[in-house]
């Protein structure tokens, strides 16, 4: 397993005890796992990791694999099934969980962050968090977590027939391009500083790509929208300049979906960037 062994930079490959399936759980043999930016924060031992993690801990939360054992009381799943799993474990009892907002459960525990994670040969998961892949390869199932973030970012806005601007074309941003196209967006615009990522966004279906190092991002969005601005902006990078571009590029009365996490505080002119434009700002966390 890959373990955060102590409160210091770095990770270690070491041997850990094989977990077992408690009542209501399944034991999964991990076949594929994905590396998230969160894992890099943990490896670097930045301020967030220092405040959140309690080593030693197996890291990793994006994975797919095969069920090898069932705990008592699990009837809806079978040994041998290819599965992935939702890595946020929620309580089911708080106000948020009881009102259909379990993605912001105040008692959330995350595998690879608060509990042993998926960078290991085996992981035990609550059966209620496990999702059969039904023929989807585990190479694809392992990206359920970031793909789910993209679905959350796009589908909590009304994108059908709309112009959607995706700011930041990392994996989740590129997934968001495809989700927006599939959800019926009339035009999808994507921006990034990396030409390779922009080409991936084009492959995913972006109608317009903007190189933020070369082009005037806001001016281009306004030109592509008849001077109105985008109906929905999904900010996926967390870069301060990109956050301000998101607020500048959204139309009056539009919606900004914030998924990218800044490294520190970002000054915002609430009057001109939000209030006077009458926009809605939504924070995207987890999968909903």
Secondary structure as UniProt FT lines:
FT   STRAND          2..4
FT   STRAND          12..13
FT   TURN            23..24
FT   STRAND          25..34
FT   HELIX           37..44
FT   HELIX           47..52
FT   STRAND          57..58
FT   STRAND          62..70
FT   TURN            72..73
FT   TURN            79..80
FT   STRAND          82..85
FT   STRAND          88..89
FT   HELIX           95..98
FT   TURN            99..100
FT   HELIX           102..104
FT   TURN            106..107
FT   STRAND          109..111
FT   TURN            112..114
FT   STRAND          122..126
FT   HELIX           127..129
FT   STRAND          130..132
FT   TURN            134..135
FT   HELIX           138..141
FT   TURN            142..143
FT   HELIX           144..155
FT   TURN            160..161
FT   STRAND          163..167
FT   HELIX           171..182
FT   TURN            183..184
FT   STRAND          187..192
FT   HELIX           195..203
FT   TURN            204..205
FT   STRAND          208..211
FT   TURN            212..214
FT   HELIX           217..224
FT   TURN            225..227
FT   STRAND          230..235
FT   HELIX           240..249
FT   STRAND          250..258
FT   HELIX           270..275
FT   TURN            276..278
FT   STRAND          280..283
//
